[in-house]
Each structure stands twice: as C-alpha cells, then as structure tokens.
Amino acid sequence: MKRLLVLPLVLLVAAGATLAENLTRADEYTIHHNALTTDSLAPEMARAYGIQRSGSRGMVNISIIREQPGTTGKSVHARVKLKARELTGQPREIALREIREGDAIYYIADFPVAHREHLIFDIEVIPEGETHALKARFEQEFFTR
C-alpha cells in the first residue's frame, strides 16, 4: 500500500524538471496537475496502475486538496472533467479514472503522444459537497524517444 501512495509525489518529482508550478488555487482548494511521458514511471508502478511505459505515451495526474489550516490539506473526491486540445484546436479524447488509496484520491489517464506534441489541458472540478465548478488550465509539450 505504501508503494502505491507515492504515485502523486513520484509523478510530480519525475516531471519537475520540465514543468513550472503544477498547481492551481481556487477558493479553498488546490488542484494539483501534471503530465509526462509514461517511460519515466518505474516499471512496478506502471504495472500496478495498468499503464504502458513508453516514450510515446503521455500521462496526466490530477488531485484536489482542500486546504486545512495547520495541515498539508485533505484529498477530496470530486467530479473531474478533462478536455485536451492541440495547438491547432483539434480536441483529444482523454478519459480519466479515479484512484483511491487510503486517504489519497487522484485522477489519472494515459494516452498516445507524438514528438513535440503540445497539448492544452482544461480541467473542471466540482469537489464533493460543492455546487460550483473550479477551473484549471495547463500546457505540456511532450518529447518522445
């Protein structure tokens, strides 16, 4: 179980060199988001999540943390919608799946990518118990091997 709980941290560290700030603050929530090629995942982690390791596959990871003073916050369940598009405006279908491990909740997806493909990700989140959507956007250029 401990091995799997580190997925969000490992993804953020693995992608850290290529990503700027990987979060969006909205109201009392922080939306953590990143994307990377799946070849940077450890083989055992990729197997555990059913993800094909490849330089030509991308992965997105999203988690929603409710801020709680004096703590690092609390992971919350949410309705999460992800829309991706190329710079030309061409939409990309990317289906998220929810992962729950202990108190951690995150949303992941993997998908094919081409060398130097630049994707714009629009995220819409409605945390459990809330009625309005929170939005985040980030971009990622993928360098395949």
N, CA, C and O atoms as a GROMACS GRO file, in nm:
protein
  580
    1MET      N    1   0.083  -0.120   0.000
    1MET     CA    2   0.000   0.000   0.000
    1MET      C    3   0.087   0.125   0.000
    1MET      O    4   0.059   0.219  -0.074
    2LYS      N    5   0.193   0.129   0.082
    2LYS     CA    6   0.278   0.248   0.087
    2LYS      C    7   0.338   0.278  -0.049
    2LYS      O    8   0.350   0.395  -0.087
    3ARG      N    9   0.375   0.173  -0.122
    3ARG     CA   10   0.435   0.190  -0.254
    3ARG      C   11   0.340   0.266  -0.345
    3ARG      O   12   0.383   0.353  -0.420
    4LEU      N   13   0.211   0.236  -0.340
    4LEU     CA   14   0.115   0.300  -0.428
    4LEU      C   15   0.079   0.441  -0.384
    4LEU      O   16   0.042   0.524  -0.468
    5LEU      N   17   0.088   0.469  -0.257
    5LEU     CA   18   0.053   0.602  -0.209
    5LEU      C   19   0.148   0.710  -0.258
    5LEU      O   20   0.116   0.829  -0.250
    6VAL      N   21   0.261   0.671  -0.309
    6VAL     CA   22   0.358   0.771  -0.352
    6VAL      C   23   0.339   0.814  -0.497
    6VAL      O   24   0.415   0.898  -0.544
    7LEU      N   25   0.240   0.760  -0.569
    7LEU     CA   26   0.225   0.795  -0.710
    7LEU      C   27   0.220   0.945  -0.734
    7LEU      O   28   0.297   0.993  -0.817
    8PRO      N   29   0.134   1.020  -0.669
    8PRO     CA   30   0.131   1.164  -0.700
    8PRO      C   31   0.266   1.232  -0.675
    8PRO      O   32   0.308   1.316  -0.754
    9LEU      N   33   0.333   1.197  -0.566
    9LEU     CA   34   0.462   1.258  -0.537
    9LEU      C   35   0.565   1.220  -0.642
    9LEU      O   36   0.639   1.306  -0.690
   10VAL      N   37   0.571   1.094  -0.679
   10VAL     CA   38   0.668   1.049  -0.779
   10VAL      C   39   0.642   1.118  -0.912
   10VAL      O   40   0.737   1.158  -0.980
   11LEU      N   41   0.517   1.131  -0.950
   11LEU     CA   42   0.486   1.197  -1.077
   11LEU      C   43   0.528   1.343  -1.075
   11LEU      O   44   0.580   1.394  -1.174
   12LEU      N   45   0.507   1.409  -0.964
   12LEU     CA   46   0.546   1.550  -0.956
   12LEU      C   47   0.698   1.564  -0.959
   12LEU      O   48   0.750   1.655  -1.023
   13VAL      N   49   0.768   1.476  -0.891
   13VAL     CA   50   0.914   1.482  -0.891
   13VAL      C   51   0.969   1.446  -1.029
   13VAL      O   52   1.059   1.513  -1.079
   14ALA      N   53   0.915   1.340  -1.091
   14ALA     CA   54   0.963   1.296  -1.222
   14ALA      C   55   0.944   1.404  -1.326
   14ALA      O   56   1.027   1.419  -1.416
   15ALA      N   57   0.838   1.478  -1.316
   15ALA     CA   58   0.809   1.581  -1.415
   15ALA      C   59   0.863   1.717  -1.375
   15ALA      O   60   0.856   1.812  -1.453
   16GLY      N   61   0.917   1.728  -1.256
   16GLY     CA   62   0.959   1.858  -1.203
   16GLY      C   63   1.053   1.936  -1.290
   16GLY      O   64   1.047   2.058  -1.295
   17ALA      N   65   1.141   1.867  -1.360
   17ALA     CA   66   1.240   1.938  -1.442
   17ALA      C   67   1.176   2.005  -1.562
   17ALA      O   68   1.231   2.102  -1.614
   18THR      N   69   1.062   1.954  -1.607
   18THR     CA   70   1.002   2.009  -1.729
   18THR      C   71   0.878   2.092  -1.702
   18THR      O   72   0.824   2.153  -1.794
   19LEU      N   73   0.832   2.094  -1.580
   19LEU     CA   74   0.709   2.166  -1.551
   19LEU      C   75   0.735   2.284  -1.459
   19LEU      O   76   0.821   2.278  -1.372
   20ALA      N   77   0.661   2.389  -1.480
   20ALA     CA   78   0.667   2.502  -1.389
   20ALA      C   79   0.580   2.467  -1.269
   20ALA      O   80   0.576   2.350  -1.229
   21GLU      N   81   0.512   2.563  -1.210
   21GLU     CA   82   0.426   2.534  -1.097
   21GLU      C   83   0.311   2.445  -1.143
   21GLU      O   84   0.240   2.478  -1.238
   22ASN      N   85   0.293   2.333  -1.075
   22ASN     CA   86   0.197   2.232  -1.115
   22ASN      C   87   0.068   2.238  -1.035
   22ASN      O   88   0.010   2.134  -1.004
   23LEU      N   89   0.023   2.356  -1.001
   23LEU     CA   90  -0.099   2.364  -0.922
   23LEU      C   91  -0.175   2.491  -0.955
   23LEU      O   92  -0.121   2.590  -1.005
   24THR      N   93  -0.304   2.483  -0.926
   24THR     CA   94  -0.392   2.598  -0.941
   24THR      C   95  -0.472   2.610  -0.813
   24THR      O   96  -0.534   2.513  -0.768
   25ARG      N   97  -0.471   2.728  -0.753
   25ARG     CA   98  -0.551   2.751  -0.632
   25ARG      C   99  -0.684   2.814  -0.672
   25ARG      O  100  -0.689   2.908  -0.752
   26ALA      N  101  -0.792   2.761  -0.614
   26ALA     CA  102  -0.926   2.813  -0.642
   26ALA      C  103  -1.009   2.797  -0.515
   26ALA      O  104  -1.025   2.686  -0.463
   27ASP      N  105  -1.060   2.907  -0.466
   27ASP     CA  106  -1.135   2.907  -0.340
   27ASP      C  107  -1.047   2.843  -0.233
   27ASP      O  108  -0.931   2.882  -0.216
   28GLU      N  109  -1.101   2.745  -0.160
   28GLU     CA  110  -1.022   2.681  -0.053
   28GLU      C  111  -0.960   2.550  -0.100
   28GLU      O  112  -0.926   2.464  -0.018
   29TYR      N  113  -0.944   2.535  -0.229
   29TYR     CA  114  -0.890   2.412  -0.288
   29TYR      C  115  -0.763   2.440  -0.367
   29TYR      O  116  -0.742   2.549  -0.419
   30THR      N  117  -0.680   2.338  -0.375
   30THR     CA  118  -0.564   2.340  -0.464
   30THR      C  119  -0.579   2.222  -0.558
   30THR      O  120  -0.594   2.108  -0.515
   31ILE      N  121  -0.573   2.251  -0.687
   31ILE     CA  122  -0.579   2.146  -0.789
   31ILE      C  123  -0.435   2.121  -0.834
   31ILE      O  124  -0.373   2.208  -0.895
   32HIS      N  125  -0.384   2.003  -0.804
   32HIS     CA  126  -0.250   1.965  -0.849
   32HIS      C  127  -0.266   1.894  -0.983
   32HIS      O  128  -0.353   1.809  -0.999
   33HIS      N  129  -0.181   1.929  -1.081
   33HIS     CA  130  -0.193   1.870  -1.214
   33HIS      C  131  -0.057   1.863  -1.279
   33HIS      O  132   0.026   1.952  -1.264
   34ASN      N  133  -0.035   1.755  -1.351
   34ASN     CA  134   0.087   1.744  -1.430
   34ASN      C  135   0.069   1.641  -1.541
   34ASN      O  136  -0.025   1.562  -1.540
   35ALA      N  137   0.160   1.644  -1.636
   35ALA     CA  138   0.161   1.549  -1.747
   35ALA      C  139   0.305   1.514  -1.779
   35ALA      O  140   0.394   1.598  -1.766
   36LEU      N  141   0.328   1.392  -1.822
   36LEU     CA  142   0.461   1.345  -1.853
   36LEU      C  143   0.451   1.224  -1.945
   36LEU      O  144   0.342   1.171  -1.965
   37THR      N  145   0.563   1.181  -2.001
   37THR     CA  146   0.561   1.056  -2.077
   37THR      C  147   0.574   0.941  -1.979
   37THR      O  148   0.641   0.952  -1.876
   38THR      N  149   0.508   0.830  -2.011
   38THR     CA  150   0.500   0.719  -1.916
   38THR      C  151   0.630   0.641  -1.901
   38THR      O  152   0.641   0.559  -1.810
   39ASP      N  153   0.727   0.664  -1.988
   39ASP     CA  154   0.855   0.594  -1.972
   39ASP      C  155   0.930   0.640  -1.847
   39ASP      O  156   1.026   0.575  -1.806
   40SER      N  157   0.889   0.750  -1.787
   40SER     CA  158   0.955   0.797  -1.665
   40SER      C  159   0.899   0.730  -1.539
   40SER      O  160   0.951   0.751  -1.430
   41LEU      N  161   0.794   0.649  -1.554
   41LEU     CA  162   0.739   0.575  -1.440
   41LEU      C  163   0.825   0.451  -1.413
   41LEU      O  164   0.878   0.391  -1.506
   42ALA      N  165   0.838   0.415  -1.288
   42ALA     CA  166   0.904   0.290  -1.253
   42ALA      C  167   0.821   0.174  -1.307
   42ALA      O  168   0.698   0.181  -1.304
   43PRO      N  169   0.884   0.068  -1.356
   43PRO     CA  170   0.809  -0.045  -1.414
   43PRO      C  171   0.703  -0.102  -1.319
   43PRO      O  172   0.592  -0.132  -1.362
   44GLU      N  173   0.737  -0.118  -1.191
   44GLU     CA  174   0.640  -0.175  -1.098
   44GLU      C  175   0.521  -0.082  -1.076
   44GLU      O  176   0.408  -0.128  -1.055
   45MET      N  177   0.544   0.048  -1.080
   45MET     CA  178   0.435   0.144  -1.065
   45MET      C  179   0.343   0.138  -1.188
   45MET      O  180   0.221   0.138  -1.174
   46ALA      N  181   0.403   0.134  -1.305
   46ALA     CA  182   0.323   0.126  -1.428
   46ALA      C  183   0.238   0.000  -1.427
   46ALA      O  184   0.120   0.004  -1.462
   47ARG      N  185   0.296  -0.113  -1.387
   47ARG     CA  186   0.220  -0.238  -1.379
   47ARG      C  187   0.104  -0.226  -1.281
   47ARG      O  188  -0.008  -0.268  -1.311
   48ALA      N  189   0.131  -0.169  -1.164
   48ALA     CA  190   0.028  -0.157  -1.060
   48ALA      C  191  -0.094  -0.078  -1.108
   48ALA      O  192  -0.206  -0.104  -1.064
   49TYR      N  193  -0.072   0.018  -1.197
   49TYR     CA  194  -0.181   0.102  -1.244
   49TYR      C  195  -0.227   0.067  -1.385
   49TYR      O  196  -0.313   0.135  -1.441
   50GLY      N  197  -0.171  -0.040  -1.443
   50GLY     CA  198  -0.211  -0.081  -1.576
   50GLY      C  199  -0.174   0.020  -1.684
   50GLY      O  200  -0.250   0.041  -1.778
   51ILE      N  201  -0.058   0.082  -1.669
   51ILE     CA  202  -0.013   0.185  -1.763
   51ILE      C  203   0.104   0.131  -1.845
   51ILE      O  204   0.199   0.076  -1.789
   52GLN      N  205   0.095   0.147  -1.975
   52GLN     CA  206   0.204   0.105  -2.063
   52GLN      C  207   0.317   0.208  -2.056
   52GLN      O  208   0.294   0.327  -2.081
   53ARG      N  209   0.438   0.163  -2.023
   53ARG     CA  210   0.554   0.253  -2.020
   53ARG      C  211   0.602   0.273  -2.162
   53ARG      O  212   0.634   0.177  -2.232
   54SER      N  213   0.609   0.398  -2.205
   54SER     CA  214   0.652   0.428  -2.341
   54SER      C  215   0.684   0.576  -2.353
   54SER      O  216   0.618   0.660  -2.291
   55GLY      N  217   0.784   0.607  -2.432
   55GLY     CA  218   0.815   0.746  -2.461
   55GLY      C  219   0.710   0.810  -2.549
   55GLY      O  220   0.704   0.933  -2.560
   56SER      N  221   0.626   0.728  -2.612
   56SER     CA  222   0.522   0.783  -2.700
   56SER      C  223   0.383   0.775  -2.636
   56SER      O  224   0.282   0.779  -2.706
   57ARG      N  225   0.380   0.763  -2.504
   57ARG     CA  226   0.253   0.769  -2.430
   57ARG      C  227   0.265   0.876  -2.323
   57ARG      O  228   0.364   0.884  -2.251
   58GLY      N  229   0.162   0.957  -2.314
   58GLY     CA  230   0.157   1.059  -2.211
   58GLY      C  231   0.068   1.014  -2.097
   58GLY      O  232  -0.012   0.921  -2.110
   59MET      N  233   0.083   1.082  -1.986
   59MET     CA  234   0.000   1.054  -1.869
   59MET      C  235  -0.031   1.186  -1.801
   59MET      O  236   0.055   1.275  -1.793
   60VAL      N  237  -0.153   1.198  -1.753
   60VAL     CA  238  -0.191   1.315  -1.676
   60VAL      C  239  -0.233   1.266  -1.538
   60VAL      O  240  -0.293   1.160  -1.524
   61ASN      N  241  -0.202   1.345  -1.436
   61ASN     CA  242  -0.234   1.314  -1.298
   61ASN      C  243  -0.294   1.440  -1.235
   61ASN      O  244  -0.235   1.548  -1.242
   62ILE      N  245  -0.411   1.425  -1.174
   62ILE     CA  246  -0.482   1.538  -1.112
   62ILE      C  247  -0.524   1.498  -0.972
   62ILE      O  248  -0.575   1.387  -0.951
   63SER      N  249  -0.504   1.586  -0.875
   63SER     CA  250  -0.558   1.564  -0.741
   63SER      C  251  -0.611   1.696  -0.688
   63SER      O  252  -0.563   1.804  -0.724
   64ILE      N  253  -0.710   1.686  -0.602
   64ILE     CA  254  -0.775   1.804  -0.545
   64ILE      C  255  -0.756   1.798  -0.394
   64ILE      O  256  -0.793   1.701  -0.329
   65ILE      N  257  -0.699   1.904  -0.339
   65ILE     CA  258  -0.671   1.912  -0.196
   65ILE      C  259  -0.750   2.029  -0.137
   65ILE      O  260  -0.742   2.142  -0.184
   66ARG      N  261  -0.826   1.999  -0.033
   66ARG     CA  262  -0.896   2.106   0.040
   66ARG      C  263  -0.801   2.158   0.146
   66ARG      O  264  -0.748   2.082   0.227
   67GLU      N  265  -0.780   2.288   0.144
   67GLU     CA  266  -0.688   2.349   0.240
   67GLU      C  267  -0.746   2.340   0.381
   67GLU      O  268  -0.864   2.366   0.403
   68GLN      N  269  -0.662   2.302   0.475
   68GLN     CA  270  -0.698   2.297   0.616
   68GLN      C  271  -0.583   2.358   0.694
   68GLN      O  272  -0.472   2.305   0.693
   69PRO      N  273  -0.608   2.470   0.761
   69PRO     CA  274  -0.501   2.539   0.834
   69PRO      C  275  -0.424   2.444   0.927
   69PRO      O  276  -0.483   2.361   0.995
   70GLY      N  277  -0.293   2.459   0.926
   70GLY     CA  278  -0.209   2.379   1.013
   70GLY      C  279  -0.179   2.240   0.960
   70GLY      O  280  -0.112   2.161   1.028
   71THR      N  281  -0.227   2.208   0.840
   71THR     CA  282  -0.202   2.076   0.781
   71THR      C  283  -0.160   2.094   0.635
   71THR      O  284  -0.155   2.206   0.583
   72THR      N  285  -0.129   1.982   0.571
   72THR     CA  286  -0.098   1.987   0.428
   72THR      C  287  -0.224   1.978   0.344
   72THR      O  288  -0.217   1.976   0.221
   73GLY      N  289  -0.340   1.973   0.410
   73GLY     CA  290  -0.467   1.967   0.340
   73GLY      C  291  -0.522   1.826   0.335
   73GLY      O  292  -0.459   1.731   0.380
   74LYS      N  293  -0.643   1.815   0.278
   74LYS     CA  294  -0.712   1.686   0.272
   74LYS      C  295  -0.752   1.657   0.129
   74LYS      O  296  -0.814   1.741   0.063
   75SER      N  297  -0.716   1.540   0.082
   75SER     CA  298  -0.754   1.496  -0.052
   75SER      C  299  -0.905   1.478  -0.056
   75SER      O  300  -0.963   1.418   0.035
   76VAL      N  301  -0.970   1.529  -0.160
   76VAL     CA  302  -1.116   1.519  -0.168
   76VAL      C  303  -1.160   1.456  -0.299
   76VAL      O  304  -1.094   1.467  -0.403
   77HIS      N  305  -1.274   1.388  -0.291
   77HIS     CA  306  -1.339   1.332  -0.410
   77HIS      C  307  -1.404   1.447  -0.486
   77HIS      O  308  -1.453   1.542  -0.425
   78ALA      N  309  -1.405   1.438  -0.616
   78ALA     CA  310  -1.466   1.543  -0.698
   78ALA      C  311  -1.512   1.485  -0.831
   78ALA      O  312  -1.465   1.379  -0.874
   79ARG      N  313  -1.604   1.555  -0.894
   79ARG     CA  314  -1.634   1.525  -1.035
   79ARG      C  315  -1.530   1.601  -1.114
   79ARG      O  316  -1.520   1.724  -1.104
   80VAL      N  317  -1.453   1.530  -1.192
   80VAL     CA  318  -1.343   1.591  -1.266
   80VAL      C  319  -1.364   1.567  -1.415
   80VAL      O  320  -1.380   1.453  -1.459
   81LYS      N  321  -1.362   1.674  -1.491
   81LYS     CA  322  -1.370   1.665  -1.637
   81LYS      C  323  -1.239   1.719  -1.693
   81LYS      O  324  -1.188   1.822  -1.648
   82LEU      N  325  -1.186   1.649  -1.791
   82LEU     CA  326  -1.062   1.692  -1.855
   82LEU      C  327  -1.086   1.703  -2.005
   82LEU      O  328  -1.134   1.610  -2.069
   83LYS      N  329  -1.052   1.819  -2.059
   83LYS     CA  330  -1.056   1.839  -2.203
   83LYS      C  331  -0.914   1.872  -2.246
   83LYS      O  332  -0.847   1.955  -2.184
   84ALA      N  333  -0.870   1.808  -2.352
   84ALA     CA  334  -0.737   1.836  -2.404
   84ALA      C  335  -0.751   1.875  -2.550
   84ALA      O  336  -0.839   1.826  -2.622
   85ARG      N  337  -0.662   1.964  -2.593
   85ARG     CA  338  -0.663   2.003  -2.734
   85ARG      C  339  -0.522   2.035  -2.778
   85ARG      O  340  -0.436   2.074  -2.699
   86GLU      N  341  -0.501   2.016  -2.907
   86GLU     CA  342  -0.372   2.051  -2.966
   86GLU      C  343  -0.370   2.201  -2.991
   86GLU      O  344  -0.473   2.267  -2.978
   87LEU      N  345  -0.255   2.255  -3.024
   87LEU     CA  346  -0.244   2.399  -3.051
   87LEU      C  347  -0.333   2.442  -3.167
   87LEU      O  348  -0.374   2.558  -3.173
   88THR      N  349  -0.362   2.351  -3.258
   88THR     CA  350  -0.450   2.382  -3.372
   88THR      C  351  -0.596   2.387  -3.331
   88THR      O  352  -0.682   2.426  -3.410
   89GLY      N  353  -0.626   2.349  -3.207
   89GLY     CA  354  -0.764   2.346  -3.160
   89GLY      C  355  -0.827   2.208  -3.170
   89GLY      O  356  -0.938   2.186  -3.122
   90GLN      N  357  -0.756   2.114  -3.234
   90GLN     CA  358  -0.807   1.978  -3.250
   90GLN      C  359  -0.823   1.912  -3.113
   90GLN      O  360  -0.725   1.901  -3.039
   91PRO      N  361  -0.946   1.869  -3.078
   91PRO     CA  362  -0.965   1.807  -2.946
   91PRO      C  363  -0.904   1.668  -2.939
   91PRO      O  364  -0.892   1.598  -3.040
   92ARG      N  365  -0.865   1.630  -2.818
   92ARG     CA  366  -0.812   1.496  -2.791
   92ARG      C  367  -0.900   1.431  -2.686
   92ARG      O  368  -0.932   1.493  -2.585
   93GLU      N  369  -0.939   1.308  -2.709
   93GLU     CA  370  -1.019   1.233  -2.612
   93GLU      C  371  -0.925   1.173  -2.508
   93GLU      O  372  -0.837   1.093  -2.540
   94ILE      N  373  -0.945   1.211  -2.383
   94ILE     CA  374  -0.865   1.156  -2.274
   94ILE      C  375  -0.961   1.128  -2.158
   94ILE      O  376  -1.018   1.220  -2.100
   95ALA      N  377  -0.977   1.000  -2.125
   95ALA     CA  378  -1.070   0.960  -2.019
   95ALA      C  379  -0.994   0.939  -1.888
   95ALA      O  380  -0.898   0.862  -1.883
   96LEU      N  381  -1.038   1.007  -1.784
   96LEU     CA  382  -0.977   0.994  -1.652
   96LEU      C  383  -1.036   0.876  -1.577
   96LEU      O  384  -1.150   0.836  -1.599
   97ARG      N  385  -0.956   0.820  -1.488
   97ARG     CA  386  -1.008   0.721  -1.394
   97ARG      C  387  -0.963   0.760  -1.254
   97ARG      O  388  -0.853   0.812  -1.234
   98GLU      N  389  -1.049   0.734  -1.159
   98GLU     CA  390  -1.022   0.771  -1.020
   98GLU      C  391  -0.944   0.660  -0.951
   98GLU      O  392  -0.975   0.541  -0.966
   99ILE      N  393  -0.844   0.699  -0.875
   99ILE     CA  394  -0.765   0.606  -0.793
   99ILE      C  395  -0.782   0.650  -0.648
   99ILE      O  396  -0.764   0.767  -0.614
  100ARG      N  397  -0.816   0.553  -0.562
  100ARG     CA  398  -0.826   0.580  -0.418
  100ARG      C  399  -0.732   0.486  -0.345
  100ARG      O  400  -0.735   0.365  -0.366
  101GLU      N  401  -0.648   0.543  -0.262
  101GLU     CA  402  -0.554   0.465  -0.181
  101GLU      C  403  -0.548   0.528  -0.043
  101GLU      O  404  -0.488   0.633  -0.024
  102GLY      N  405  -0.610   0.463   0.051
  102GLY     CA  406  -0.617   0.522   0.184
  102GLY      C  407  -0.687   0.656   0.178
  102GLY      O  408  -0.800   0.664   0.129
  103ASP      N  409  -0.622   0.760   0.226
  103ASP     CA  410  -0.680   0.894   0.223
  103ASP      C  411  -0.653   0.969   0.093
  103ASP      O  412  -0.705   1.078   0.073
  104ALA      N  413  -0.573   0.911   0.005
  104ALA     CA  414  -0.537   0.978  -0.120
  104ALA      C  415  -0.639   0.948  -0.230
  104ALA      O  416  -0.682   0.834  -0.246
  105ILE      N  417  -0.676   1.052  -0.304
  105ILE     CA  418  -0.766   1.039  -0.419
  105ILE      C  419  -0.703   1.117  -0.533
  105ILE      O  420  -0.668   1.234  -0.518
  106TYR      N  421  -0.688   1.052  -0.647
  106TYR     CA  422  -0.637   1.124  -0.763
  106TYR      C  423  -0.696   1.065  -0.889
  106TYR      O  424  -0.757   0.958  -0.888
  107TYR      N  425  -0.678   1.136  -0.997
  107TYR     CA  426  -0.739   1.102  -1.126
  107TYR      C  427  -0.627   1.094  -1.229
  107TYR      O  428  -0.549   1.188  -1.245
  108ILE      N  429  -0.620   0.981  -1.299
  108ILE     CA  430  -0.513   0.962  -1.396
  108ILE      C  431  -0.570   0.919  -1.531
  108ILE      O  432  -0.682   0.868  -1.541
  109ALA      N  433  -0.490   0.940  -1.634
  109ALA     CA  434  -0.522   0.892  -1.768
  109ALA      C  435  -0.391   0.878  -1.844
  109ALA      O  436  -0.296   0.952  -1.819
  110ASP      N  437  -0.388   0.782  -1.937
  110ASP     CA  438  -0.274   0.775  -2.027
  110ASP      C  439  -0.325   0.773  -2.170
  110ASP      O  440  -0.439   0.732  -2.196
  111PHE      N  441  -0.241   0.818  -2.262
  111PHE     CA  442  -0.285   0.842  -2.399
  111PHE      C  443  -0.164   0.852  -2.490
  111PHE      O  444  -0.054   0.880  -2.443
  112PRO      N  445  -0.181   0.828  -2.622
  112PRO     CA  446  -0.068   0.839  -2.714
  112PRO      C  447  -0.028   0.985  -2.736
  112PRO      O  448  -0.113   1.074  -2.737
  113VAL      N  449   0.102   1.007  -2.755
  113VAL     CA  450   0.154   1.141  -2.788
  113VAL      C  451   0.261   1.128  -2.895
  113VAL      O  452   0.325   1.024  -2.909
  114ALA      N  453   0.278   1.234  -2.970
  114ALA     CA  454   0.381   1.241  -3.073
  114ALA      C  455   0.495   1.331  -3.025
  114ALA      O  456   0.477   1.411  -2.932
  115HIS      N  457   0.610   1.318  -3.089
  115HIS     CA  458   0.725   1.401  -3.053
  115HIS      C  459   0.691   1.549  -3.074
  115HIS      O  460   0.640   1.588  -3.180
  116ARG      N  461   0.721   1.629  -2.975
  116ARG     CA  462   0.698   1.775  -2.974
  116ARG      C  463   0.550   1.812  -2.977
  116ARG      O  464   0.516   1.926  -3.007
  117GLU      N  465   0.463   1.717  -2.948
  117GLU     CA  466   0.320   1.748  -2.942
  117GLU      C  467   0.294   1.836  -2.821
  117GLU      O  468   0.338   1.807  -2.710
  118HIS      N  469   0.222   1.943  -2.843
  118HIS     CA  470   0.192   2.041  -2.739
  118HIS      C  471   0.042   2.033  -2.712
  118HIS      O  472  -0.039   2.059  -2.801
  119LEU      N  473   0.005   1.997  -2.590
  119LEU     CA  474  -0.136   1.986  -2.554
  119LEU      C  475  -0.173   2.090  -2.449
  119LEU      O  476  -0.094   2.123  -2.361
  120ILE      N  477  -0.294   2.139  -2.462
  120ILE     CA  478  -0.352   2.231  -2.364
  120ILE      C  479  -0.460   2.152  -2.290
  120ILE      O  480  -0.551   2.097  -2.352
  121PHE      N  481  -0.449   2.147  -2.158
  121PHE     CA  482  -0.542   2.072  -2.075
  121PHE      C  483  -0.631   2.170  -1.999
  121PHE      O  484  -0.582   2.258  -1.928
  122ASP      N  485  -0.761   2.153  -2.014
  122ASP     CA  486  -0.858   2.231  -1.936
  122ASP      C  487  -0.927   2.136  -1.839
  122ASP      O  488  -0.984   2.034  -1.879
  123ILE      N  489  -0.920   2.170  -1.712
  123ILE     CA  490  -0.974   2.086  -1.606
  123ILE      C  491  -1.091   2.158  -1.541
  123ILE      O  492  -1.083   2.278  -1.512
  124GLU      N  493  -1.199   2.085  -1.519
  124GLU     CA  494  -1.314   2.138  -1.446
  124GLU      C  495  -1.341   2.043  -1.330
  124GLU      O  496  -1.357   1.922  -1.350
  125VAL      N  497  -1.345   2.097  -1.211
  125VAL     CA  498  -1.357   2.018  -1.089
  125VAL      C  499  -1.476   2.068  -1.007
  125VAL      O  500  -1.490   2.188  -0.986
  126ILE      N  501  -1.560   1.976  -0.963
  126ILE     CA  502  -1.664   2.009  -0.865
  126ILE      C  503  -1.640   1.919  -0.744
  126ILE      O  504  -1.678   1.802  -0.745
  127PRO      N  505  -1.576   1.974  -0.640
  127PRO     CA  506  -1.549   1.892  -0.521
  127PRO      C  507  -1.679   1.846  -0.456
  127PRO      O  508  -1.781   1.914  -0.460
  128GLU      N  509  -1.673   1.728  -0.396
  128GLU     CA  510  -1.789   1.673  -0.328
  128GLU      C  511  -1.842   1.773  -0.227
  128GLU      O  512  -1.766   1.830  -0.148
  129GLY      N  513  -1.973   1.796  -0.229
  129GLY     CA  514  -2.036   1.891  -0.138
  129GLY      C  515  -2.042   2.033  -0.190
  129GLY      O  516  -2.103   2.119  -0.127
  130GLU      N  517  -1.980   2.058  -0.304
  130GLU     CA  518  -1.981   2.192  -0.364
  130GLU      C  519  -2.077   2.194  -0.483
  130GLU      O  520  -2.110   2.089  -0.538
  131THR      N  521  -2.120   2.314  -0.521
  131THR     CA  522  -2.212   2.325  -0.634
  131THR      C  523  -2.152   2.395  -0.755
  131THR      O  524  -2.205   2.386  -0.865
  132HIS      N  525  -2.042   2.465  -0.736
  132HIS     CA  526  -1.984   2.536  -0.850
  132HIS      C  527  -1.851   2.474  -0.891
  132HIS      O  528  -1.779   2.414  -0.810
  133ALA      N  529  -1.821   2.489  -1.018
  133ALA     CA  530  -1.701   2.429  -1.075
  133ALA      C  531  -1.579   2.518  -1.053
  133ALA      O  532  -1.587   2.640  -1.059
  134LEU      N  533  -1.467   2.454  -1.028
  134LEU     CA  534  -1.337   2.520  -1.021
  134LEU      C  535  -1.264   2.483  -1.150
  134LEU      O  536  -1.277   2.371  -1.200
  135LYS      N  537  -1.186   2.576  -1.202
  135LYS     CA  538  -1.121   2.550  -1.330
  135LYS      C  539  -0.971   2.568  -1.320
  135LYS      O  540  -0.920   2.650  -1.243
  136ALA      N  541  -0.902   2.489  -1.399
  136ALA     CA  542  -0.756   2.498  -1.408
  136ALA      C  543  -0.718   2.471  -1.553
  136ALA      O  544  -0.789   2.402  -1.626
  137ARG      N  545  -0.606   2.527  -1.593
  137ARG     CA  546  -0.553   2.503  -1.728
  137ARG      C  547  -0.402   2.491  -1.718
  137ARG      O  548  -0.336   2.564  -1.643
  138PHE      N  549  -0.349   2.397  -1.794
  138PHE     CA  550  -0.204   2.389  -1.806
  138PHE      C  551  -0.170   2.334  -1.943
  138PHE      O  552  -0.254   2.274  -2.011
  139GLU      N  553  -0.047   2.355  -1.982
  139GLU     CA  554   0.001   2.310  -2.113
  139GLU      C  555   0.124   2.223  -2.094
  139GLU      O  556   0.200   2.240  -1.998
  140GLN      N  557   0.142   2.130  -2.186
  140GLN     CA  558   0.260   2.044  -2.180
  140GLN      C  559   0.304   2.008  -2.321
  140GLN      O  560   0.224   1.968  -2.405
  141GLU      N  561   0.433   2.023  -2.346
  141GLU     CA  562   0.491   1.975  -2.471
  141GLU      C  563   0.562   1.844  -2.439
  141GLU      O  564   0.639   1.835  -2.344
  142PHE      N  565   0.534   1.741  -2.519
  142PHE     CA  566   0.590   1.609  -2.496
  142PHE      C  567   0.709   1.585  -2.588
  142PHE      O  568   0.703   1.614  -2.708
  143PHE      N  569   0.815   1.532  -2.532
  143PHE     CA  570   0.934   1.495  -2.609
  143PHE      C  571   0.946   1.344  -2.602
  143PHE      O  572   0.975   1.288  -2.496
  144THR      N  573   0.922   1.279  -2.714
  144THR     CA  574   0.922   1.133  -2.717
  144THR      C  575   1.060   1.081  -2.755
  144THR      O  576   1.144   1.154  -2.807
  145ARG      N  577   1.080   0.954  -2.729
  145ARG     CA  578   1.211   0.892  -2.760
  145ARG      C  579   1.196   0.795  -2.873
  145ARG      O  580   1.294   0.732  -2.914
   0.00000   0.00000   0.00000
